[in-house]
Amino acid sequence: MPQQDPGAGSPAHLTTTVERGSFAVARCTCGWSGPARRSRDRARTDARGHAESP
Ligand SMILES: [Zn+2]
């Protein structure tokens, strides 16, 4: 398992949010994707939550 160094500037999980119709979904480089949200803000919160505790 790779070591995680908070604040190193190279997070193991790079998250993005993609829009699907009227929904927004959080995605991660590790293959994770969050639930479809009505607001992009929510999806971003999901993404942040995953990046902090995958
Ligand atoms: Zn991830």
mmCIF file of the protein (N, C-alpha, C, O) and its ligand, coordinates in Angstrom:
data_MODEL
# 
_entry.id   MODEL 
# 
loop_
_entity.id 
_entity.type 
_entity.pdbx_number_of_molecules 
1 polymer     1 
2 non-polymer 1 
# 
_entity_poly.entity_id                      1 
_entity_poly.type                           'polypeptide(L)' 
_entity_poly.nstd_linkage                   no 
_entity_poly.nstd_monomer                   no 
_entity_poly.pdbx_seq_one_letter_code       MPQQDPGAGSPAHLTTTVERGSFAVARCTCGWSGPARRSRDRARTDARGHAESP 
_entity_poly.pdbx_seq_one_letter_code_can   MPQQDPGAGSPAHLTTTVERGSFAVARCTCGWSGPARRSRDRARTDARGHAESP 
_entity_poly.pdbx_strand_id                 A 
# 
loop_
_entity_poly_seq.entity_id 
_entity_poly_seq.num 
_entity_poly_seq.mon_id 
_entity_poly_seq.hetero 
1 1  MET n 
1 2  PRO n 
1 3  GLN n 
1 4  GLN n 
1 5  ASP n 
1 6  PRO n 
1 7  GLY n 
1 8  ALA n 
1 9  GLY n 
1 10 SER n 
1 11 PRO n 
1 12 ALA n 
1 13 HIS n 
1 14 LEU n 
1 15 THR n 
1 16 THR n 
1 17 THR n 
1 18 VAL n 
1 19 GLU n 
1 20 ARG n 
1 21 GLY n 
1 22 SER n 
1 23 PHE n 
1 24 ALA n 
1 25 VAL n 
1 26 ALA n 
1 27 ARG n 
1 28 CYS n 
1 29 THR n 
1 30 CYS n 
1 31 GLY n 
1 32 TRP n 
1 33 SER n 
1 34 GLY n 
1 35 PRO n 
1 36 ALA n 
1 37 ARG n 
1 38 ARG n 
1 39 SER n 
1 40 ARG n 
1 41 ASP n 
1 42 ARG n 
1 43 ALA n 
1 44 ARG n 
1 45 THR n 
1 46 ASP n 
1 47 ALA n 
1 48 ARG n 
1 49 GLY n 
1 50 HIS n 
1 51 ALA n 
1 52 GLU n 
1 53 SER n 
1 54 PRO n 
# 
loop_
_struct_asym.id 
_struct_asym.entity_id 
A 1 
B 2 
# 
loop_
_chem_comp.id 
_chem_comp.type 
_chem_comp.mon_nstd_flag 
ALA 'L-peptide linking' y 
ARG 'L-peptide linking' y 
ASP 'L-peptide linking' y 
CYS 'L-peptide linking' y 
GLN 'L-peptide linking' y 
GLU 'L-peptide linking' y 
GLY 'peptide linking'   y 
HIS 'L-peptide linking' y 
LEU 'L-peptide linking' y 
MET 'L-peptide linking' y 
PHE 'L-peptide linking' y 
PRO 'L-peptide linking' y 
SER 'L-peptide linking' y 
THR 'L-peptide linking' y 
TRP 'L-peptide linking' y 
VAL 'L-peptide linking' y 
ZN  non-polymer         . 
# 
_pdbx_entity_nonpoly.entity_id   2 
_pdbx_entity_nonpoly.name        ? 
_pdbx_entity_nonpoly.comp_id     ZN 
# 
_pdbx_nonpoly_scheme.asym_id         B 
_pdbx_nonpoly_scheme.entity_id       2 
_pdbx_nonpoly_scheme.mon_id          ZN 
_pdbx_nonpoly_scheme.ndb_seq_num     1 
_pdbx_nonpoly_scheme.pdb_seq_num     101 
_pdbx_nonpoly_scheme.auth_seq_num    101 
_pdbx_nonpoly_scheme.pdb_mon_id      ZN 
_pdbx_nonpoly_scheme.auth_mon_id     ZN 
_pdbx_nonpoly_scheme.pdb_strand_id   A 
_pdbx_nonpoly_scheme.pdb_ins_code    . 
# 
loop_
_atom_site.group_PDB 
_atom_site.id 
_atom_site.type_symbol 
_atom_site.label_atom_id 
_atom_site.label_alt_id 
_atom_site.label_comp_id 
_atom_site.label_asym_id 
_atom_site.label_entity_id 
_atom_site.label_seq_id 
_atom_site.pdbx_PDB_ins_code 
_atom_site.Cartn_x 
_atom_site.Cartn_y 
_atom_site.Cartn_z 
_atom_site.occupancy 
_atom_site.B_iso_or_equiv 
_atom_site.pdbx_formal_charge 
_atom_site.auth_seq_id 
_atom_site.auth_comp_id 
_atom_site.auth_asym_id 
_atom_site.auth_atom_id 
_atom_site.pdbx_PDB_model_num 
ATOM   1   N  N  . MET A 1 1  ? 0.838   -1.203 0.000   1.00 0.00 ? 1   MET A N  1 
ATOM   2   C  CA . MET A 1 1  ? 0.000   0.000  0.000   1.00 0.00 ? 1   MET A CA 1 
ATOM   3   C  C  . MET A 1 1  ? 0.869   1.248  0.000   1.00 0.00 ? 1   MET A C  1 
ATOM   4   O  O  . MET A 1 1  ? 1.805   1.353  0.793   1.00 0.00 ? 1   MET A O  1 
ATOM   5   N  N  . PRO A 1 2  ? 0.572   2.180  -0.870  1.00 0.00 ? 2   PRO A N  1 
ATOM   6   C  CA . PRO A 1 2  ? 1.348   3.427  -0.911  1.00 0.00 ? 2   PRO A CA 1 
ATOM   7   C  C  . PRO A 1 2  ? 1.056   4.294  0.306   1.00 0.00 ? 2   PRO A C  1 
ATOM   8   O  O  . PRO A 1 2  ? -0.073  4.373  0.791   1.00 0.00 ? 2   PRO A O  1 
ATOM   9   N  N  . GLN A 1 3  ? 2.090   4.924  0.766   1.00 0.00 ? 3   GLN A N  1 
ATOM   10  C  CA . GLN A 1 3  ? 1.926   5.787  1.932   1.00 0.00 ? 3   GLN A CA 1 
ATOM   11  C  C  . GLN A 1 3  ? 1.246   7.085  1.537   1.00 0.00 ? 3   GLN A C  1 
ATOM   12  O  O  . GLN A 1 3  ? 1.468   7.628  0.455   1.00 0.00 ? 3   GLN A O  1 
ATOM   13  N  N  . GLN A 1 4  ? 0.411   7.566  2.447   1.00 0.00 ? 4   GLN A N  1 
ATOM   14  C  CA . GLN A 1 4  ? -0.252  8.837  2.175   1.00 0.00 ? 4   GLN A CA 1 
ATOM   15  C  C  . GLN A 1 4  ? 0.347   9.924  3.043   1.00 0.00 ? 4   GLN A C  1 
ATOM   16  O  O  . GLN A 1 4  ? 0.441   9.789  4.263   1.00 0.00 ? 4   GLN A O  1 
ATOM   17  N  N  . ASP A 1 5  ? 0.745   10.983 2.403   1.00 0.00 ? 5   ASP A N  1 
ATOM   18  C  CA . ASP A 1 5  ? 1.365   12.093 3.109   1.00 0.00 ? 5   ASP A CA 1 
ATOM   19  C  C  . ASP A 1 5  ? 0.504   13.332 2.921   1.00 0.00 ? 5   ASP A C  1 
ATOM   20  O  O  . ASP A 1 5  ? 0.579   13.999 1.889   1.00 0.00 ? 5   ASP A O  1 
ATOM   21  N  N  . PRO A 1 6  ? -0.309  13.635 3.914   1.00 0.00 ? 6   PRO A N  1 
ATOM   22  C  CA . PRO A 1 6  ? -1.223  14.779 3.776   1.00 0.00 ? 6   PRO A CA 1 
ATOM   23  C  C  . PRO A 1 6  ? -0.459  16.080 3.574   1.00 0.00 ? 6   PRO A C  1 
ATOM   24  O  O  . PRO A 1 6  ? 0.468   16.392 4.322   1.00 0.00 ? 6   PRO A O  1 
ATOM   25  N  N  . GLY A 1 7  ? -0.855  16.829 2.563   1.00 0.00 ? 7   GLY A N  1 
ATOM   26  C  CA . GLY A 1 7  ? -0.206  18.094 2.325   1.00 0.00 ? 7   GLY A CA 1 
ATOM   27  C  C  . GLY A 1 7  ? 0.998   17.980 1.411   1.00 0.00 ? 7   GLY A C  1 
ATOM   28  O  O  . GLY A 1 7  ? 1.711   18.961 1.200   1.00 0.00 ? 7   GLY A O  1 
ATOM   29  N  N  . ALA A 1 8  ? 1.236   16.795 0.867   1.00 0.00 ? 8   ALA A N  1 
ATOM   30  C  CA . ALA A 1 8  ? 2.383   16.593 -0.003  1.00 0.00 ? 8   ALA A CA 1 
ATOM   31  C  C  . ALA A 1 8  ? 2.127   17.163 -1.389  1.00 0.00 ? 8   ALA A C  1 
ATOM   32  O  O  . ALA A 1 8  ? 3.067   17.375 -2.155  1.00 0.00 ? 8   ALA A O  1 
ATOM   33  N  N  . GLY A 1 9  ? 0.877   17.410 -1.715  1.00 0.00 ? 9   GLY A N  1 
ATOM   34  C  CA . GLY A 1 9  ? 0.563   17.990 -3.000  1.00 0.00 ? 9   GLY A CA 1 
ATOM   35  C  C  . GLY A 1 9  ? 0.272   16.962 -4.070  1.00 0.00 ? 9   GLY A C  1 
ATOM   36  O  O  . GLY A 1 9  ? -0.033  17.327 -5.205  1.00 0.00 ? 9   GLY A O  1 
ATOM   37  N  N  . SER A 1 10 ? 0.359   15.687 -3.735  1.00 0.00 ? 10  SER A N  1 
ATOM   38  C  CA . SER A 1 10 ? 0.033   14.661 -4.730  1.00 0.00 ? 10  SER A CA 1 
ATOM   39  C  C  . SER A 1 10 ? -0.899  13.625 -4.112  1.00 0.00 ? 10  SER A C  1 
ATOM   40  O  O  . SER A 1 10 ? -0.473  12.547 -3.697  1.00 0.00 ? 10  SER A O  1 
ATOM   41  N  N  . PRO A 1 11 ? -2.165  13.975 -4.063  1.00 0.00 ? 11  PRO A N  1 
ATOM   42  C  CA . PRO A 1 11 ? -3.141  13.087 -3.429  1.00 0.00 ? 11  PRO A CA 1 
ATOM   43  C  C  . PRO A 1 11 ? -3.301  11.786 -4.204  1.00 0.00 ? 11  PRO A C  1 
ATOM   44  O  O  . PRO A 1 11 ? -3.181  11.765 -5.429  1.00 0.00 ? 11  PRO A O  1 
ATOM   45  N  N  . ALA A 1 12 ? -3.571  10.706 -3.483  1.00 0.00 ? 12  ALA A N  1 
ATOM   46  C  CA . ALA A 1 12 ? -3.745  9.406  -4.131  1.00 0.00 ? 12  ALA A CA 1 
ATOM   47  C  C  . ALA A 1 12 ? -5.058  9.373  -4.899  1.00 0.00 ? 12  ALA A C  1 
ATOM   48  O  O  . ALA A 1 12 ? -5.208  8.631  -5.870  1.00 0.00 ? 12  ALA A O  1 
ATOM   49  N  N  . HIS A 1 13 ? -5.995  10.179 -4.456  1.00 0.00 ? 13  HIS A N  1 
ATOM   50  C  CA . HIS A 1 13 ? -7.317  10.165 -5.077  1.00 0.00 ? 13  HIS A CA 1 
ATOM   51  C  C  . HIS A 1 13 ? -7.620  11.529 -5.695  1.00 0.00 ? 13  HIS A C  1 
ATOM   52  O  O  . HIS A 1 13 ? -7.856  12.514 -4.996  1.00 0.00 ? 13  HIS A O  1 
ATOM   53  N  N  . LEU A 1 14 ? -7.605  11.551 -7.010  1.00 0.00 ? 14  LEU A N  1 
ATOM   54  C  CA . LEU A 1 14 ? -7.951  12.789 -7.711  1.00 0.00 ? 14  LEU A CA 1 
ATOM   55  C  C  . LEU A 1 14 ? -9.407  12.708 -8.140  1.00 0.00 ? 14  LEU A C  1 
ATOM   56  O  O  . LEU A 1 14 ? -9.782  11.883 -8.972  1.00 0.00 ? 14  LEU A O  1 
ATOM   57  N  N  . THR A 1 15 ? -10.209 13.572 -7.560  1.00 0.00 ? 15  THR A N  1 
ATOM   58  C  CA . THR A 1 15 ? -11.640 13.510 -7.833  1.00 0.00 ? 15  THR A CA 1 
ATOM   59  C  C  . THR A 1 15 ? -12.074 14.602 -8.796  1.00 0.00 ? 15  THR A C  1 
ATOM   60  O  O  . THR A 1 15 ? -11.515 15.698 -8.827  1.00 0.00 ? 15  THR A O  1 
ATOM   61  N  N  . THR A 1 16 ? -13.081 14.266 -9.575  1.00 0.00 ? 16  THR A N  1 
ATOM   62  C  CA . THR A 1 16 ? -13.701 15.239 -10.462 1.00 0.00 ? 16  THR A CA 1 
ATOM   63  C  C  . THR A 1 16 ? -15.206 15.048 -10.368 1.00 0.00 ? 16  THR A C  1 
ATOM   64  O  O  . THR A 1 16 ? -15.689 14.027 -9.879  1.00 0.00 ? 16  THR A O  1 
ATOM   65  N  N  . THR A 1 17 ? -15.928 16.036 -10.840 1.00 0.00 ? 17  THR A N  1 
ATOM   66  C  CA . THR A 1 17 ? -17.375 15.878 -10.906 1.00 0.00 ? 17  THR A CA 1 
ATOM   67  C  C  . THR A 1 17 ? -17.810 15.953 -12.364 1.00 0.00 ? 17  THR A C  1 
ATOM   68  O  O  . THR A 1 17 ? -17.395 16.840 -13.110 1.00 0.00 ? 17  THR A O  1 
ATOM   69  N  N  . VAL A 1 18 ? -18.643 15.014 -12.747 1.00 0.00 ? 18  VAL A N  1 
ATOM   70  C  CA . VAL A 1 18 ? -19.153 15.002 -14.115 1.00 0.00 ? 18  VAL A CA 1 
ATOM   71  C  C  . VAL A 1 18 ? -20.660 15.178 -14.076 1.00 0.00 ? 18  VAL A C  1 
ATOM   72  O  O  . VAL A 1 18 ? -21.332 14.726 -13.148 1.00 0.00 ? 18  VAL A O  1 
ATOM   73  N  N  . GLU A 1 19 ? -21.179 15.841 -15.101 1.00 0.00 ? 19  GLU A N  1 
ATOM   74  C  CA . GLU A 1 19 ? -22.615 16.072 -15.153 1.00 0.00 ? 19  GLU A CA 1 
ATOM   75  C  C  . GLU A 1 19 ? -23.278 15.064 -16.071 1.00 0.00 ? 19  GLU A C  1 
ATOM   76  O  O  . GLU A 1 19 ? -22.809 14.769 -17.171 1.00 0.00 ? 19  GLU A O  1 
ATOM   77  N  N  . ARG A 1 20 ? -24.385 14.552 -15.572 1.00 0.00 ? 20  ARG A N  1 
ATOM   78  C  CA . ARG A 1 20 ? -25.140 13.568 -16.347 1.00 0.00 ? 20  ARG A CA 1 
ATOM   79  C  C  . ARG A 1 20 ? -26.578 14.060 -16.409 1.00 0.00 ? 20  ARG A C  1 
ATOM   80  O  O  . ARG A 1 20 ? -27.371 13.841 -15.495 1.00 0.00 ? 20  ARG A O  1 
ATOM   81  N  N  . GLY A 1 21 ? -26.887 14.724 -17.501 1.00 0.00 ? 21  GLY A N  1 
ATOM   82  C  CA . GLY A 1 21 ? -28.217 15.305 -17.577 1.00 0.00 ? 21  GLY A CA 1 
ATOM   83  C  C  . GLY A 1 21 ? -28.377 16.365 -16.506 1.00 0.00 ? 21  GLY A C  1 
ATOM   84  O  O  . GLY A 1 21 ? -27.608 17.325 -16.461 1.00 0.00 ? 21  GLY A O  1 
ATOM   85  N  N  . SER A 1 22 ? -29.362 16.203 -15.651 1.00 0.00 ? 22  SER A N  1 
ATOM   86  C  CA . SER A 1 22 ? -29.571 17.182 -14.587 1.00 0.00 ? 22  SER A CA 1 
ATOM   87  C  C  . SER A 1 22 ? -28.914 16.731 -13.296 1.00 0.00 ? 22  SER A C  1 
ATOM   88  O  O  . SER A 1 22 ? -29.120 17.331 -12.240 1.00 0.00 ? 22  SER A O  1 
ATOM   89  N  N  . PHE A 1 23 ? -28.120 15.669 -13.385 1.00 0.00 ? 23  PHE A N  1 
ATOM   90  C  CA . PHE A 1 23 ? -27.452 15.164 -12.189 1.00 0.00 ? 23  PHE A CA 1 
ATOM   91  C  C  . PHE A 1 23 ? -25.951 15.394 -12.278 1.00 0.00 ? 23  PHE A C  1 
ATOM   92  O  O  . PHE A 1 23 ? -25.394 15.569 -13.362 1.00 0.00 ? 23  PHE A O  1 
ATOM   93  N  N  . ALA A 1 24 ? -25.313 15.389 -11.120 1.00 0.00 ? 24  ALA A N  1 
ATOM   94  C  CA . ALA A 1 24 ? -23.864 15.479 -11.055 1.00 0.00 ? 24  ALA A CA 1 
ATOM   95  C  C  . ALA A 1 24 ? -23.341 14.276 -10.282 1.00 0.00 ? 24  ALA A C  1 
ATOM   96  O  O  . ALA A 1 24 ? -23.909 13.872 -9.267  1.00 0.00 ? 24  ALA A O  1 
ATOM   97  N  N  . VAL A 1 25 ? -22.252 13.718 -10.782 1.00 0.00 ? 25  VAL A N  1 
ATOM   98  C  CA . VAL A 1 25 ? -21.676 12.540 -10.149 1.00 0.00 ? 25  VAL A CA 1 
ATOM   99  C  C  . VAL A 1 25 ? -20.204 12.784 -9.874  1.00 0.00 ? 25  VAL A C  1 
ATOM   100 O  O  . VAL A 1 25 ? -19.480 13.310 -10.720 1.00 0.00 ? 25  VAL A O  1 
ATOM   101 N  N  . ALA A 1 26 ? -19.770 12.398 -8.687  1.00 0.00 ? 26  ALA A N  1 
ATOM   102 C  CA . ALA A 1 26 ? -18.356 12.516 -8.348  1.00 0.00 ? 26  ALA A CA 1 
ATOM   103 C  C  . ALA A 1 26 ? -17.605 11.296 -8.849  1.00 0.00 ? 26  ALA A C  1 
ATOM   104 O  O  . ALA A 1 26 ? -18.078 10.165 -8.733  1.00 0.00 ? 26  ALA A O  1 
ATOM   105 N  N  . ARG A 1 27 ? -16.440 11.539 -9.402  1.00 0.00 ? 27  ARG A N  1 
ATOM   106 C  CA . ARG A 1 27 ? -15.605 10.448 -9.913  1.00 0.00 ? 27  ARG A CA 1 
ATOM   107 C  C  . ARG A 1 27 ? -14.201 10.574 -9.364  1.00 0.00 ? 27  ARG A C  1 
ATOM   108 O  O  . ARG A 1 27 ? -13.736 11.666 -9.039  1.00 0.00 ? 27  ARG A O  1 
ATOM   109 N  N  . CYS A 1 28 ? -13.538 9.442  -9.267  1.00 0.00 ? 28  CYS A N  1 
ATOM   110 C  CA . CYS A 1 28 ? -12.171 9.446  -8.749  1.00 0.00 ? 28  CYS A CA 1 
ATOM   111 C  C  . CYS A 1 28 ? -11.263 8.672  -9.689  1.00 0.00 ? 28  CYS A C  1 
ATOM   112 O  O  . CYS A 1 28 ? -11.716 7.803  -10.434 1.00 0.00 ? 28  CYS A O  1 
ATOM   113 N  N  . THR A 1 29 ? -9.975  8.996  -9.646  1.00 0.00 ? 29  THR A N  1 
ATOM   114 C  CA . THR A 1 29 ? -9.003  8.315  -10.500 1.00 0.00 ? 29  THR A CA 1 
ATOM   115 C  C  . THR A 1 29 ? -8.846  6.853  -10.112 1.00 0.00 ? 29  THR A C  1 
ATOM   116 O  O  . THR A 1 29 ? -8.341  6.056  -10.902 1.00 0.00 ? 29  THR A O  1 
ATOM   117 N  N  . CYS A 1 30 ? -9.273  6.490  -8.901  1.00 0.00 ? 30  CYS A N  1 
ATOM   118 C  CA . CYS A 1 30 ? -9.143  5.100  -8.449  1.00 0.00 ? 30  CYS A CA 1 
ATOM   119 C  C  . CYS A 1 30 ? -10.283 4.237  -8.988  1.00 0.00 ? 30  CYS A C  1 
ATOM   120 O  O  . CYS A 1 30 ? -10.291 3.020  -8.801  1.00 0.00 ? 30  CYS A O  1 
ATOM   121 N  N  . GLY A 1 31 ? -11.235 4.869  -9.650  1.00 0.00 ? 31  GLY A N  1 
ATOM   122 C  CA . GLY A 1 31 ? -12.340 4.107  -10.218 1.00 0.00 ? 31  GLY A CA 1 
ATOM   123 C  C  . GLY A 1 31 ? -13.638 4.278  -9.436  1.00 0.00 ? 31  GLY A C  1 
ATOM   124 O  O  . GLY A 1 31 ? -14.699 3.832  -9.872  1.00 0.00 ? 31  GLY A O  1 
ATOM   125 N  N  . TRP A 1 32 ? -13.542 4.924  -8.282  1.00 0.00 ? 32  TRP A N  1 
ATOM   126 C  CA . TRP A 1 32 ? -14.734 5.147  -7.469  1.00 0.00 ? 32  TRP A CA 1 
ATOM   127 C  C  . TRP A 1 32 ? -15.629 6.200  -8.115  1.00 0.00 ? 32  TRP A C  1 
ATOM   128 O  O  . TRP A 1 32 ? -15.151 7.146  -8.740  1.00 0.00 ? 32  TRP A O  1 
ATOM   129 N  N  . SER A 1 33 ? -16.916 6.019  -7.952  1.00 0.00 ? 33  SER A N  1 
ATOM   130 C  CA . SER A 1 33 ? -17.830 7.078  -8.376  1.00 0.00 ? 33  SER A CA 1 
ATOM   131 C  C  . SER A 1 33 ? -18.964 7.165  -7.370  1.00 0.00 ? 33  SER A C  1 
ATOM   132 O  O  . SER A 1 33 ? -19.464 6.154  -6.877  1.00 0.00 ? 33  SER A O  1 
ATOM   133 N  N  . GLY A 1 34 ? -19.351 8.372  -7.086  1.00 0.00 ? 34  GLY A N  1 
ATOM   134 C  CA . GLY A 1 34 ? -20.376 8.599  -6.080  1.00 0.00 ? 34  GLY A CA 1 
ATOM   135 C  C  . GLY A 1 34 ? -21.776 8.495  -6.646  1.00 0.00 ? 34  GLY A C  1 
ATOM   136 O  O  . GLY A 1 34 ? -21.961 8.253  -7.839  1.00 0.00 ? 34  GLY A O  1 
ATOM   137 N  N  . PRO A 1 35 ? -22.756 8.679  -5.786  1.00 0.00 ? 35  PRO A N  1 
ATOM   138 C  CA . PRO A 1 35 ? -24.147 8.644  -6.213  1.00 0.00 ? 35  PRO A CA 1 
ATOM   139 C  C  . PRO A 1 35 ? -24.510 9.879  -7.028  1.00 0.00 ? 35  PRO A C  1 
ATOM   140 O  O  . PRO A 1 35 ? -23.888 10.933 -6.893  1.00 0.00 ? 35  PRO A O  1 
ATOM   141 N  N  . ALA A 1 36 ? -25.511 9.733  -7.862  1.00 0.00 ? 36  ALA A N  1 
ATOM   142 C  CA . ALA A 1 36 ? -25.971 10.870 -8.658  1.00 0.00 ? 36  ALA A CA 1 
ATOM   143 C  C  . ALA A 1 36 ? -26.657 11.884 -7.752  1.00 0.00 ? 36  ALA A C  1 
ATOM   144 O  O  . ALA A 1 36 ? -27.521 11.541 -6.945  1.00 0.00 ? 36  ALA A O  1 
ATOM   145 N  N  . ARG A 1 37 ? -26.253 13.129 -7.903  1.00 0.00 ? 37  ARG A N  1 
ATOM   146 C  CA . ARG A 1 37 ? -26.805 14.201 -7.072  1.00 0.00 ? 37  ARG A CA 1 
ATOM   147 C  C  . ARG A 1 37 ? -27.525 15.230 -7.923  1.00 0.00 ? 37  ARG A C  1 
ATOM   148 O  O  . ARG A 1 37 ? -27.214 15.438 -9.096  1.00 0.00 ? 37  ARG A O  1 
ATOM   149 N  N  . ARG A 1 38 ? -28.484 15.856 -7.298  1.00 0.00 ? 38  ARG A N  1 
ATOM   150 C  CA . ARG A 1 38 ? -29.221 16.895 -8.022  1.00 0.00 ? 38  ARG A CA 1 
ATOM   151 C  C  . ARG A 1 38 ? -28.384 18.156 -8.167  1.00 0.00 ? 38  ARG A C  1 
ATOM   152 O  O  . ARG A 1 38 ? -28.588 18.935 -9.098  1.00 0.00 ? 38  ARG A O  1 
ATOM   153 N  N  . SER A 1 39 ? -27.445 18.360 -7.254  1.00 0.00 ? 39  SER A N  1 
ATOM   154 C  CA . SER A 1 39 ? -26.631 19.571 -7.321  1.00 0.00 ? 39  SER A CA 1 
ATOM   155 C  C  . SER A 1 39 ? -25.150 19.214 -7.393  1.00 0.00 ? 39  SER A C  1 
ATOM   156 O  O  . SER A 1 39 ? -24.697 18.244 -6.784  1.00 0.00 ? 39  SER A O  1 
ATOM   157 N  N  . ARG A 1 40 ? -24.409 20.015 -8.147  1.00 0.00 ? 40  ARG A N  1 
ATOM   158 C  CA . ARG A 1 40 ? -22.984 19.759 -8.305  1.00 0.00 ? 40  ARG A CA 1 
ATOM   159 C  C  . ARG A 1 40 ? -22.246 19.959 -6.979  1.00 0.00 ? 40  ARG A C  1 
ATOM   160 O  O  . ARG A 1 40 ? -21.215 19.341 -6.715  1.00 0.00 ? 40  ARG A O  1 
ATOM   161 N  N  . ASP A 1 41 ? -22.812 20.844 -6.156  1.00 0.00 ? 41  ASP A N  1 
ATOM   162 C  CA . ASP A 1 41 ? -22.206 21.089 -4.853  1.00 0.00 ? 41  ASP A CA 1 
ATOM   163 C  C  . ASP A 1 41 ? -22.180 19.812 -4.019  1.00 0.00 ? 41  ASP A C  1 
ATOM   164 O  O  . ASP A 1 41 ? -21.177 19.501 -3.376  1.00 0.00 ? 41  ASP A O  1 
ATOM   165 N  N  . ARG A 1 42 ? -23.274 19.088 -4.035  1.00 0.00 ? 42  ARG A N  1 
ATOM   166 C  CA . ARG A 1 42 ? -23.367 17.833 -3.288  1.00 0.00 ? 42  ARG A CA 1 
ATOM   167 C  C  . ARG A 1 42 ? -22.340 16.821 -3.800  1.00 0.00 ? 42  ARG A C  1 
ATOM   168 O  O  . ARG A 1 42 ? -21.658 16.149 -3.026  1.00 0.00 ? 42  ARG A O  1 
ATOM   169 N  N  . ALA A 1 43 ? -22.254 16.735 -5.128  1.00 0.00 ? 43  ALA A N  1 
ATOM   170 C  CA . ALA A 1 43 ? -21.309 15.795 -5.724  1.00 0.00 ? 43  ALA A CA 1 
ATOM   171 C  C  . ALA A 1 43 ? -19.888 16.137 -5.310  1.00 0.00 ? 43  ALA A C  1 
ATOM   172 O  O  . ALA A 1 43 ? -19.064 15.257 -5.060  1.00 0.00 ? 43  ALA A O  1 
ATOM   173 N  N  . ARG A 1 44 ? -19.619 17.436 -5.242  1.00 0.00 ? 44  ARG A N  1 
ATOM   174 C  CA . ARG A 1 44 ? -18.288 17.868 -4.839  1.00 0.00 ? 44  ARG A CA 1 
ATOM   175 C  C  . ARG A 1 44 ? -18.017 17.481 -3.388  1.00 0.00 ? 44  ARG A C  1 
ATOM   176 O  O  . ARG A 1 44 ? -16.902 17.103 -3.030  1.00 0.00 ? 44  ARG A O  1 
ATOM   177 N  N  . THR A 1 45 ? -19.047 17.581 -2.567  1.00 0.00 ? 45  THR A N  1 
ATOM   178 C  CA . THR A 1 45 ? -18.910 17.169 -1.174  1.00 0.00 ? 45  THR A CA 1 
ATOM   179 C  C  . THR A 1 45 ? -18.630 15.666 -1.087  1.00 0.00 ? 45  THR A C  1 
ATOM   180 O  O  . THR A 1 45 ? -17.810 15.222 -0.283  1.00 0.00 ? 45  THR A O  1 
ATOM   181 N  N  . ASP A 1 46 ? -19.320 14.898 -1.921  1.00 0.00 ? 46  ASP A N  1 
ATOM   182 C  CA . ASP A 1 46 ? -19.059 13.455 -1.975  1.00 0.00 ? 46  ASP A CA 1 
ATOM   183 C  C  . ASP A 1 46 ? -17.600 13.198 -2.343  1.00 0.00 ? 46  ASP A C  1 
ATOM   184 O  O  . ASP A 1 46 ? -16.919 12.383 -1.721  1.00 0.00 ? 46  ASP A O  1 
ATOM   185 N  N  . ALA A 1 47 ? -17.141 13.910 -3.363  1.00 0.00 ? 47  ALA A N  1 
ATOM   186 C  CA . ALA A 1 47 ? -15.777 13.733 -3.837  1.00 0.00 ? 47  ALA A CA 1 
ATOM   187 C  C  . ALA A 1 47 ? -14.776 14.042 -2.736  1.00 0.00 ? 47  ALA A C  1 
ATOM   188 O  O  . ALA A 1 47 ? -13.803 13.313 -2.543  1.00 0.00 ? 47  ALA A O  1 
ATOM   189 N  N  . ARG A 1 48 ? -15.023 15.124 -2.021  1.00 0.00 ? 48  ARG A N  1 
ATOM   190 C  CA . ARG A 1 48 ? -14.102 15.518 -0.958  1.00 0.00 ? 48  ARG A CA 1 
ATOM   191 C  C  . ARG A 1 48 ? -14.093 14.466 0.150   1.00 0.00 ? 48  ARG A C  1 
ATOM   192 O  O  . ARG A 1 48 ? -13.045 14.111 0.690   1.00 0.00 ? 48  ARG A O  1 
ATOM   193 N  N  . GLY A 1 49 ? -15.276 13.986 0.468   1.00 0.00 ? 49  GLY A N  1 
ATOM   194 C  CA . GLY A 1 49 ? -15.383 12.967 1.511   1.00 0.00 ? 49  GLY A CA 1 
ATOM   195 C  C  . GLY A 1 49 ? -14.633 11.701 1.132   1.00 0.00 ? 49  GLY A C  1 
ATOM   196 O  O  . GLY A 1 49 ? -13.995 11.072 1.976   1.00 0.00 ? 49  GLY A O  1 
ATOM   197 N  N  . HIS A 1 50 ? -14.711 11.332 -0.135  1.00 0.00 ? 50  HIS A N  1 
ATOM   198 C  CA . HIS A 1 50 ? -14.005 10.132 -0.594  1.00 0.00 ? 50  HIS A CA 1 
ATOM   199 C  C  . HIS A 1 50 ? -12.497 10.342 -0.565  1.00 0.00 ? 50  HIS A C  1 
ATOM   200 O  O  . HIS A 1 50 ? -11.748 9.457  -0.152  1.00 0.00 ? 50  HIS A O  1 
ATOM   201 N  N  . ALA A 1 51 ? -12.057 11.511 -1.001  1.00 0.00 ? 51  ALA A N  1 
ATOM   202 C  CA . ALA A 1 51 ? -10.627 11.790 -1.051  1.00 0.00 ? 51  ALA A CA 1 
ATOM   203 C  C  . ALA A 1 51 ? -10.025 11.787 0.352   1.00 0.00 ? 51  ALA A C  1 
ATOM   204 O  O  . ALA A 1 51 ? -8.866  11.420 0.540   1.00 0.00 ? 51  ALA A O  1 
ATOM   205 N  N  . GLU A 1 52 ? -10.826 12.201 1.333   1.00 0.00 ? 52  GLU A N  1 
ATOM   206 C  CA . GLU A 1 52 ? -10.306 12.281 2.699   1.00 0.00 ? 52  GLU A CA 1 
ATOM   207 C  C  . GLU A 1 52 ? -10.345 10.933 3.392   1.00 0.00 ? 52  GLU A C  1 
ATOM   208 O  O  . GLU A 1 52 ? -9.460  10.613 4.185   1.00 0.00 ? 52  GLU A O  1 
ATOM   209 N  N  . SER A 1 53 ? -11.381 10.132 3.093   1.00 0.00 ? 53  SER A N  1 
ATOM   210 C  CA . SER A 1 53 ? -11.447 8.794  3.678   1.00 0.00 ? 53  SER A CA 1 
ATOM   211 C  C  . SER A 1 53 ? -12.042 7.824  2.667   1.00 0.00 ? 53  SER A C  1 
ATOM   212 O  O  . SER A 1 53 ? -13.237 7.529  2.696   1.00 0.00 ? 53  SER A O  1 
ATOM   213 N  N  . PRO A 1 54 ? -11.200 7.341  1.785   1.00 0.00 ? 54  PRO A N  1 
ATOM   214 C  CA . PRO A 1 54 ? -11.639 6.455  0.701   1.00 0.00 ? 54  PRO A CA 1 
ATOM   215 C  C  . PRO A 1 54 ? -12.231 5.144  1.232   1.00 0.00 ? 54  PRO A C  1 
ATOM   216 O  O  . PRO A 1 54 ? -12.647 4.291  0.448   1.00 0.00 ? 54  PRO A O  1 
HETATM 217 ZN ZN . ZN  B 2 .  ? -10.458 7.308  -4.982  1.00 0.00 2 101 ZN  A ZN 1 
# 
